[in-house]
Amino acid sequence: MDLPALQPRADAAAVFVSHGSPMLPLEPGSAGPMLAELGRQLLGRGAPRAVLVFSPHWMTRGGVAVGASQRPETLYDFQGFDPALRRLRYEVAGDPQLAGQVFELLRQAGMTAAVDPQRGLDHGAWVPLRMMFPQAEVPVVPLSMPWPLDAAGAWRLGRALAPLRRQGVLLLGSGSLTHNLYEFGPDSRLDDPPAPYVLEFVDWARQAVERGDAEALLGWRERAPHARRAHPSDEHLLPLHFALGAAGPAAQPSRFPGGVHYGMLSMDAWVLD
């Protein structure tokens, strides 16, 4: 297995957050205060130059795309949720210059890349960022998830973009530590007790991240308990691998517990620097 090479410590962190359900802005539960505190701590180090956010809600075939809008729109890429969500905005600046740098780094890494000058922010991007940086003081550039993608590919993508951290760019993977919406029903409640399988999967992931066990994390499908139930499909865990790749194996992980929403969405976050 091709494990990631050592990455030097840098000015900005790599971060993984769980964005959970689109309802998070209206039902912040245990995760809302955690994301706010995470943002305060990150700003306390000095504001990042920008955030490059990797979300499973923008998928592209044939390569990776990077958004280069001067003022990315707030996208409502969901249906069936409270209409009040569509009245929310995250009016933040983009960074076309950074988008150009991302494009060049991807090309240098041998990856097929494209620039999308119109792309807005999907809910995997704006929902957590609106809680982390409510003043929208940090520019945001979205990065697509090339599809198909596996854990090793997400890790390599993070590695390719890791040099941006030395320029003060925060590399953010936004997914969910567990994500089985098939178990979300009309009677689901935000404060439902966590399912035992969720707690077992989360504990396994926590230990693997804290050990820096790249081989286990890359092979999570075969190694993690209840992997198929925790993630019927891969895409919401791959932002964790992206952040781990961007951080490198020498990173020191800091966990921000976010609790479990609806009994099956673990909302934990990690700062890796």
N, C-alpha and C positions, 0 to 999 in steps of 0.2 A: 504494500500500500504506500502511495506517495504521500508522506507526511509533510506538513508545512515547515519551511525553513525558518530559522530564527529571525525575528523582526526586532529592530532596535526600539527602545522606548521613545515616545514622541510627545508632542505638545498636546494633542487632542486624543481622546479615548475612542475606542470602539465600544459600542453599546448595543445590547439586545433589549427590546421591550416587547411585552405582550399587549397587543391592542384589543384582543378579545372581540366583543360584539360591537357593532356600530352604535349601540345604545350607551356606550361608555360615557359620552359627554352628559347624558341625561341621568344615568344611573352609575355614578362614579364608584360607589361602593368602597371597598378596601383599596382598590387600585388607584383611584383618583388622587388621594393625598400622597401616596407613594410616588406617583409620577411627578407631582408638583415638587416634592422634596428632592427627587432625582434631578429635576431641572435646576433647582436652586443650588444644589451642590456642584453641578457642572458649570453653571454661571459663576459660582464662587471661585473657580479656578481662573476666571477670565473668559469672556465670551468667545466661543468658537468663531472662526471666520465664517463658517457655513456648516450646514448639516447636509450630508449626502444620505438619502434615505432609501433603503431597499425593502420593498413591500411585495407580498405575493398577489396583491390586487392590481398590479400592472404586469402582465405577462406578454412576452413577445416571442415569436418564432423566428428562427434564423439568426439570432444574435441578441446582443444587449443594446438597449436604447437608453439615452440619458436626456432628461428634460432640460431645455434651455430657455424657458419662458422668463421674461423679465418680471412678470407678476403672475405666478401660477394660480389658476382658478381652483376653488374648492369643489371637488367632484363628489357627487352623491351616487356612488357606484353600488347601490344596494336597494332592495325593495322590501316592502312589508313591515317596515319599522315606523316608529312614531313620526308623523309628518313634521313635527317640530325640529327634527334634525336638519331638514332642508332650509331652515332659517338661520342655521349657524354658518359662520364664515371663519376662515383662517386667512386673513389678508396679510400675506408675508411676501417679501421680495424673493425673486430667484437670483441666480448667479450664472449668467451665460458664459462668463469667462471660466468659471470652475467646470461647467459642463464640457467646455472644449478641452480642458485638462483631463477630465475623466475619459473622454473619447480617445485622446492620444495614449493614455496609459493602457487602455483596453487594447488598442491596436498594437502597442509595443509588446503586450503579453500574448499576441497572436489570436486575439478574440475578435470576432465580427462585431462591429459596433456601428451605431447610428445616433444621430442627434435629432430630437423632436422639439422644434421651437415652440410648439403650442401646448405641450403636455401640462396638465394640472396635477393636483395632489389628490390621490385616492384616499379613502378613509383609513387605510393602513398607515398613511403618512400623516394626514392632518389631525386625526383623532388624538393620538398620543402627543404629538408636538403641541397641539393647542393647550394641553394640560402641562407639559413640561416648560414651554416658553410662551405663556399666555400673552405677553406683550409683542410677540412676533418680531423680536429684535434680531433674530439670527436668520439669515437667508437660507432657503431650502432648495435643494436640487433633487428631483426624484430619479431613481435608477430602476429600470425594469428587471424583472426576473426572466431570464431567457428560458424557454421551455422546449424540450424537456430538460430538467436539471436534477442532479442528485446532490448528496451531501458533499462529496469531494469537489464537484463543480462549483458549489456555492463557496466552499472554503477557498478554492483557487481564485474565484472572483474577488473575495475579500483580500487575499494576498496581493493581487494585482493592483488594488487601489490603496493598499496600506501606506505608500509614500505620501499620500495626501494628509495623513495625520501629522506629519512633520511640518505641514503648512497650516496647521490649526483647524483642519476640517474634521468634524465629528462624523464618524462612519456609523450609521444607525441601521441595524436590522430590526424591522418591525414585523412580528409574527404572533405566535401564541405558543407557550410552552406545552400546553395540551390543547387540542382543538378537534372536538367531535360534536359538530352541530347536529348530527343525526339524533343525538340524545336530548336536544333542546325541544321542548314541547310546550303546549299552551298552558300547562300548569307549572312550568319552570319558574323559579324565583331566584332573584339575585343572591339571596342568602341561603340557598339550599346547602346542606352539608356536603362537603367534598366527597366524591365517590372514592372508595379505597384504591381503585386502580390509578386514579389521578395522583394521589399522594405517593404511591409507590413509584410511578414514572418520574414525578418531580424529584423525589429523593435520589433516584438513580442519576438523573441529569445533574443535580447539584453536586453529588460526589464526583462525577466524571469531570465536570468543569473545574471543580476545586483541585482535583489531582492533575489537571492538564492532560487528561487521557485522550489524546487525539484519536488513537486507533478505536477506542470504544465509541467515541462520539461520531466518528465517520461511519462506523458500523452499527449505528443505533438500531436499525431495523431488526438486526439479528440479536442484539445484545440487551436492549432495554426491555424491562418488563412491561407487558401490555402495550407494546409499540403500536400494533395495528388498531387497537381500540383508542388509544390516546391520539393517534393521527391516522385516520382512514386513508388520507392522502398526505404526501410529503410537504406540500408547499408552505405550510405555516410554521414548520420547524426549520426550514432552510435559512431563514434570516439569522438564526442562532449560529449556524455554521459560517455564514458570511461574516458575522461579527468576530467569531473566533479566528477565522482566517486573517481578518484585518488586524487583529490584536497580536497574533503570533504566540508560540508556545511559552514565551517568557513572561507573558502578561500575568498580572496579579488580579484575580477576579474579585469583585465586590458584589454581593447579592443584595437586591432590594426586594424583599418579599411583598407580593401584591395580593396574597390570598387567592381564593378560588371563587369565581363567579358562576352562578347557576349550577353548581355542583360539579362542573366538568371543564371549565376554562381556567387553567392556572394563569395568573396574571403577573408572575415573577419577572423581574428585570435583572440585567447584569451589566456592570461597568467593567471593562477589561482594559487595563493600561499598565 
